[in-house]
Amino acid sequence: MRGSIVWLSEHDSPDAFPPVDRALVEPDGLLAAGGDLSPMRLLAAYRRGIFPWYSRGQPILWWCPDPRAVLMPEQLKVSRSLAKSSRNRGFVTRIDTAFRDVVRACGSSELRPGGTWLSPEMRAAYIKLHKLGFAHSVETWLEDRLVGGLYGVALGRMFFGESMFSTERDASKVALKRLCEELISRGFHMIDCQMSTPHLMSLGAQMIPRADFTQALDEHLGGPFEPALWNEVPAPAGNEAGPANV
């Protein structure tokens, strides 16, 4: 690990993060360690383009990589097979009806380099954000079974994707398609995908410089924003454009 990072205390101000351009080049984007996962600190981090990611036995690590993987909701690539699955396999999508279950499934199914990253502490933190109306889940159901889904954090006109899972082919992609449709209807600008994966790139994600990403934050986190569970507050009528490339 070259360079140095800032160590945070849980007693530090929630927004006591250093400027993101001080993040390390290797490992890419590591900015700070320590602190806590309180709602105020998490929201302060997301507003700056910073997210937590750490493995068991490590302190909380905070990241802001360069470049950044993002997906514009209207640019989601929906293959013919995915469109067919959406129509014909009996999938039903819902929003904010099983947040805990989605987070639990993501934690048990997804591994990143170094081991599992969705610790019980992380799960509890995002459940708190969900109760406050900032974190949302999209669920894919087959009959009465939860077979796929995703969750993330909404601020302003930005959605910060965190994790997704699938136990049936295309179920997580169906959830992502529903998310993009929901974000378009609510006037959202961008999905932060954090880091590039072949899976995300195949769905239309792109890599942009960190400076462009933070500029997007400056432009799209302002304005009125009321946190709420989306299944209780429907999207505004009259903006129902779907993702391109269907």
N, C-alpha and C positions, 0 to 999 in steps of 0.2 A: 504494500500500500504506500504510494508516494504522496507527499504532502501531508497536511494535517486537517483535522476536522474540528468543529466546535462541539464541546460537550455541554449538554443542557441539564439543568437541574429541574426537578418537578416543581420547584419553587420559583423558577424563572417565569417571566411574563409569557403567556401563550404564544405571542408573536416574536419571541426572542430568537428567531432564526437568522443566520447570516445571509447576505445577498446570495442568490442562487448561482451567480457566476463564480463563486468561490468553491463550488463543488469539485471534487476530484475528477481527474480524467480517468484514473484507474484505481479502484473500480469505478466505472462510469457513473457519475452523478452522485456519489456519496457526499453528503453535505454536513450532517450532524449526527450525534448520537445522544441517547438519554432522553430526559424529559418524561412525559407521560402520554397517555392516549385519551386525555379528557376531551369532551366535545369541543371546548374552546380552542384547544391546541390543534386538534385535527382540522377544524374549520380554518384556523389561521394558516395552517400548512397548505391546505388545498388552494386557498386564495393566492398563494405564492407559487403554486405549481409544484409543491413538495408533497411526497407521500411516504408513509412508513412501510418498511419491508425488512424483516429480520427473521433469523432462524432460531430454533430452540437453543437456549444457552447464551444467546447474544443479547446485548442491550438493544433497546429500540433504535433502529437506524433509519435515518431520513434521507430521501433521495430526490434528485432533480436531474435526470440524465439529459445528455445532449448528443445526438438529436432525440426528438420525442416522437413517439408513435401516436397518431391521432386518426380519428375517423369522422368525416363529415356525414351526418345522418342521411342526407340525400344522395350520398355516393356509395352507400352499401351495395355490394355486388351480390345479387341473388341469382344463383345458378338455376337452371331448369329443374334440376333434381330437388333443390331446396324449395322452389316454388311449388313443385308437385307434392312434396312432403307437407308443406303448409296447407295445401288444399285437401289432400286425400288420405292422410294417415290418421286422422281423428284427433290431432293435437288441438288443445284449447289453451290459449294464453291468458294469463291474468296478471294484474299489477298490484303489488303491496298486500297480498293476501296470505303469504307464507314466508315472510322475510327470514325468520329464525331458521326455518327448514332449509332455505336456499343457502344461507351462510354456513349452516352445519354441513350441508352436502358439498359446498365448495371447499371447506376445510378438510374434509375427509378424502376428497378426490384429487386435489391439485397439489403437486409438488413443484417447487422451484429449486434451482441449484442450492445445495446446502441443506435441503430438508424441507419439512413442512413450514409454511410461513404464517398460516392462519391459526394462531394460538388461541386458547380460550380467552386470553386478555384481549386479543384483537376482535374476536367474535363479540364479546361483551361491549366493546367500544362502538362497533358499528350498529349493534342493536340499540344502544342509547341514541345514536344519530337518527336511526329510523323512528324511534319514538318521538323525537323532536321534529320530524318531518323533513330531514335533510337527506337521509339515505333511503333508497328505493330498490325494490326487487321486481323482476319480471320472471314469471314462472310459466313453464310449459307443462301441461298436464295431459296424460293419456288415461282416459276414464277417470278413476279417482287417484291415480298415482302421479306424484311429482317426478317427472323424468328429465327435467332440464331447467336451467334458469341462470340468472345473473343478478348482480347487485352493484350498486355504486352510489355516488354522492352527487347531488344536484346543488349548484350554486349559480345564481344569476342565470345566464343562458349557456352554461357549461355543465356537462355531465362527466364525472370522473369515474370511469369504469374500474372496478376492483377485481372481480373474479367471475368465472362462469363454470358450469358443470353440465354434464350430460350423461344419462344412463341409457338413452335410446338415440340411434343415429339421427342427426340433424336437430335434436331437441334444443340444444343451446343456440344453434343458428336461428331457429324459429323464434326463440326468446329475443335474440339480438335484432331480428327483423321487426318484431313488435316494439322493442325499445326505440328503434329509429323512427318508426311511424309515430310513436308517442312524442318523441322529442321534436319532430317536425311540427306536429300539431300544437305544441306548446312554445314554439318559436326558439328552440335551442339552436346554438351555432355549431357546437363541436363536442365530440366524445374524446376524452383523454384516455388513450389505451396504455399509457405509461411506457412500455417497452415493446419492441418489435418481436413478433413471432410469425413463422410462415403461415399459420392459421389465420391470424388477423390480417396479414398482408393480402391473402387470397380473398378476403372479404371486402377489400377496398381501403384498408388503413394505409396511411402514408407516413413517411418520416419527415419532420420539419425541424429546423434549427430551434434550439431552446429559446433564443431571442424572439423568434416569431411566435412561439407558444406563449411566452410571458406577455408579449404584446396583445395576443388574443385574450388573455386573462384581463388585461387592463381595459380592453374594449368591451368585453362581454360579461364581466362580473358586476358592473354597475347597474343602476336602475332598480325599479321596484322588484322585490322578490319575497314571496311569502311561503315559508316552508310548510308543507302539508302532505298528508298521505294522498297519493294520486288517485287511489280508488275512491276517495271521499270528495275530491275536487276534480271534476272532469276537465279535460282539455277544452280550451275555447273552441266554439264552433266556427266553421268557415275556413279552416286551414288544414285540409285533409290530404295534402299531397303525399304520395308514398315514395319510398326509396326508388332511385333510378336503377336501370340495368336489370329489371325484373324479367 
